[in-house]
Amino acid sequence: MTGTMTEEAKGYAAAAVRTVSWTVQTADFTGNRPAQERKDSDIACLSRQEDMQEKISGGINRTQVRVKKENDRLLTIERFLREKGCSHHVLTLLKRTDHGILKNGEWAYTNQPVMVGDEITVRVEETESSEQILPMPLPLSVVYEDEDVLVVDKPCDMPVHPSMGNHENTLANAVMYYYAERDRRFVFRCITRLDRDTTGLVLIAKNSLSGAILSQQSSRRQIHREYLAITEGVLSKEGTIDAPIARWQDSPLMRCVDFEHGERAVTHYQRLGVYRMPPETCEETFQNRFLSQTESEAGAEGRVPNVVSLANVRLETGRTHQIRVHMKFIGHPLPGDFLYNPDSVCELAPRQMLHAHRLTFTHPVTGETLVFESKMPPDMRRFLRQYRN
């Protein structure tokens, strides 16, 4: 995939309606049986159950029982769409949309049953926009775009969402400007998030349908993210950190490992290399160390580690600051991390040395596995150039 938007992508970027069709497959039914066979079998079973129930109760309306039990077991349009990942919110929007749900080209209710070979079409209209997010002409590196997803390469010093003190400098502002220039309404739905000073790949859903499906994938841990991390010291060749994370003393920002109150967090890592700083470089670095006023007031000494490791880190869970907290927990904090390793913040490492370099997920509509990669950013490469492998 390239970072240049194709002419085809530019053409559909202005569209406010997304139409998606699925064909019902045998595998969509429990037990992988054909729909009619399943229906006949279930009804026969229901009849036997109802005969027994009638003997016991003596006065039940057999037709009502049959309809209720049959509806409980049949694959309906609603259940089919839910299996595809449609949320309750999306289904509600589709019901309110003119011809929002079609079965074999005709408008349909969500409680209608489906058979193998039926074509279910949904029409998603984007009638709203994130009006509270100001469009701002900020740098935006588009890695990939189609009708349903947008993948961008986020730079450092850019928050993902607006917050107090950050209303015009976020990734959301940049994305809103990107679509405002194309005269398109857009709701900012960020699926994978990064810390302000962490660089790398971010996944954004372009409509409510893809947003619901990708959010479900995320909750099921089906979206895989890998990072390049520079840590202090000699990291073991590989390992897994399984340590729950919670807020640190009710801090709105900092996190810590807390085995009593924390939520489960699992990080896998593999060491890619060990780098040692030559004595002459180390001496020169300390002599020419420059700290900003903010860093000096925070008590940062600008300590540069003599030995660092480069690791590929894979997240199994997605807790706030997970990699930063886990690496500090095992004694290998990230250089430049002002929260968890403040003494290392210096000219060589002005931010945490962390980059989201690989993103793997299943396309929400086509089902295709997509893999994207991003090269190590220049500041991390400059940092490693001070060392010998």
ChimeraX attribute file (.defattr): number of C-alpha atoms within 10 A of each C-alpha:
attribute: neighborCount
match mode: 1-to-1
recipient: residues
	/A:1	11
	/A:2	11
	/A:3	14
	/A:4	12
	/A:5	15
	/A:6	12
	/A:7	9
	/A:8	10
	/A:9	14
	/A:10	13
	/A:11	10
	/A:12	14
	/A:13	18
	/A:14	15
	/A:15	15
	/A:16	16
	/A:17	14
	/A:18	18
	/A:19	12
	/A:20	14
	/A:21	17
	/A:22	17
	/A:23	15
	/A:24	18
	/A:25	16
	/A:26	15
	/A:27	12
	/A:28	19
	/A:29	18
	/A:30	13
	/A:31	9
	/A:32	11
	/A:33	15
	/A:34	16
	/A:35	23
	/A:36	12
	/A:37	9
	/A:38	16
	/A:39	17
	/A:40	11
	/A:41	11
	/A:42	15
	/A:43	16
	/A:44	11
	/A:45	11
	/A:46	18
	/A:47	15
	/A:48	11
	/A:49	13
	/A:50	19
	/A:51	13
	/A:52	12
	/A:53	15
	/A:54	14
	/A:55	10
	/A:56	10
	/A:57	8
	/A:58	10
	/A:59	9
	/A:60	14
	/A:61	10
	/A:62	15
	/A:63	10
	/A:64	10
	/A:65	16
	/A:66	16
	/A:67	12
	/A:68	11
	/A:69	14
	/A:70	15
	/A:71	14
	/A:72	10
	/A:73	14
	/A:74	20
	/A:75	20
	/A:76	18
	/A:77	22
	/A:78	19
	/A:79	18
	/A:80	19
	/A:81	18
	/A:82	15
	/A:83	12
	/A:84	17
	/A:85	21
	/A:86	23
	/A:87	19
	/A:88	12
	/A:89	11
	/A:90	19
	/A:91	20
	/A:92	12
	/A:93	18
	/A:94	20
	/A:95	16
	/A:96	11
	/A:97	14
	/A:98	12
	/A:99	16
	/A:100	20
	/A:101	27
	/A:102	18
	/A:103	21
	/A:104	14
	/A:105	13
	/A:106	11
	/A:107	15
	/A:108	17
	/A:109	14
	/A:110	19
	/A:111	13
	/A:112	14
	/A:113	18
	/A:114	22
	/A:115	20
	/A:116	16
	/A:117	13
	/A:118	15
	/A:119	17
	/A:120	22
	/A:121	22
	/A:122	22
	/A:123	20
	/A:124	24
	/A:125	19
	/A:126	18
	/A:127	10
	/A:128	10
	/A:129	13
	/A:130	15
	/A:131	12
	/A:132	9
	/A:133	20
	/A:134	19
	/A:135	21
	/A:136	19
	/A:137	15
	/A:138	18
	/A:139	15
	/A:140	16
	/A:141	16
	/A:142	18
	/A:143	20
	/A:144	19
	/A:145	23
	/A:146	15
	/A:147	17
	/A:148	18
	/A:149	20
	/A:150	17
	/A:151	21
	/A:152	20
	/A:153	24
	/A:154	25
	/A:155	19
	/A:156	19
	/A:157	14
	/A:158	22
	/A:159	23
	/A:160	21
	/A:161	20
	/A:162	18
	/A:163	11
	/A:164	5
	/A:165	7
	/A:166	13
	/A:167	16
	/A:168	19
	/A:169	22
	/A:170	23
	/A:171	26
	/A:172	27
	/A:173	26
	/A:174	23
	/A:175	25
	/A:176	25
	/A:177	21
	/A:178	20
	/A:179	16
	/A:180	16
	/A:181	11
	/A:182	15
	/A:183	13
	/A:184	17
	/A:185	18
	/A:186	21
	/A:187	22
	/A:188	21
	/A:189	19
	/A:190	20
	/A:191	18
	/A:192	20
	/A:193	16
	/A:194	20
	/A:195	16
	/A:196	18
	/A:197	20
	/A:198	21
	/A:199	25
	/A:200	25
	/A:201	28
	/A:202	24
	/A:203	22
	/A:204	24
	/A:205	25
	/A:206	22
	/A:207	21
	/A:208	21
	/A:209	28
	/A:210	24
	/A:211	24
	/A:212	22
	/A:213	21
	/A:214	28
	/A:215	22
	/A:216	19
	/A:217	18
	/A:218	17
	/A:219	11
	/A:220	10
	/A:221	15
	/A:222	15
	/A:223	21
	/A:224	19
	/A:225	23
	/A:226	21
	/A:227	24
	/A:228	25
	/A:229	28
	/A:230	30
	/A:231	27
	/A:232	24
	/A:233	19
	/A:234	17
	/A:235	24
	/A:236	12
	/A:237	13
	/A:238	13
	/A:239	13
	/A:240	15
	/A:241	15
	/A:242	15
	/A:243	19
	/A:244	19
	/A:245	24
	/A:246	21
	/A:247	17
	/A:248	14
	/A:249	9
	/A:250	9
	/A:251	9
	/A:252	8
	/A:253	10
	/A:254	15
	/A:255	23
	/A:256	22
	/A:257	22
	/A:258	15
	/A:259	12
	/A:260	9
	/A:261	11
	/A:262	16
	/A:263	16
	/A:264	17
	/A:265	21
	/A:266	20
	/A:267	19
	/A:268	17
	/A:269	23
	/A:270	17
	/A:271	20
	/A:272	15
	/A:273	15
	/A:274	21
	/A:275	20
	/A:276	18
	/A:277	19
	/A:278	13
	/A:279	11
	/A:280	8
	/A:281	13
	/A:282	16
	/A:283	12
	/A:284	10
	/A:285	18
	/A:286	13
	/A:287	9
	/A:288	9
	/A:289	15
	/A:290	15
	/A:291	16
	/A:292	13
	/A:293	9
	/A:294	9
	/A:295	18
	/A:296	14
	/A:297	9
	/A:298	12
	/A:299	11
	/A:300	18
	/A:301	16
	/A:302	24
	/A:303	19
	/A:304	22
	/A:305	14
	/A:306	16
	/A:307	18
	/A:308	26
	/A:309	23
	/A:310	22
	/A:311	23
	/A:312	20
	/A:313	24
	/A:314	20
	/A:315	20
	/A:316	19
	/A:317	20
	/A:318	19
	/A:319	17
	/A:320	19
	/A:321	17
	/A:322	21
	/A:323	25
	/A:324	23
	/A:325	23
	/A:326	24
	/A:327	21
	/A:328	19
	/A:329	15
	/A:330	10
	/A:331	13
	/A:332	20
	/A:333	25
	/A:334	29
	/A:335	30
	/A:336	27
	/A:337	22
	/A:338	19
	/A:339	15
	/A:340	21
	/A:341	20
	/A:342	21
	/A:343	19
	/A:344	25
	/A:345	26
	/A:346	26
	/A:347	17
	/A:348	21
	/A:349	21
	/A:350	19
	/A:351	23
	/A:352	29
	/A:353	25
	/A:354	29
	/A:355	28
	/A:356	25
	/A:357	23
	/A:358	20
	/A:359	21
	/A:360	16
	/A:361	20
	/A:362	17
	/A:363	15
	/A:364	22
	/A:365	18
	/A:366	11
	/A:367	9
	/A:368	10
	/A:369	10
	/A:370	11
	/A:371	13
	/A:372	16
	/A:373	17
	/A:374	18
	/A:375	13
	/A:376	17
	/A:377	16
	/A:378	9
	/A:379	15
	/A:380	19
	/A:381	12
	/A:382	12
	/A:383	15
	/A:384	19
	/A:385	12
	/A:386	17
	/A:387	18
	/A:388	12
	/A:389	13
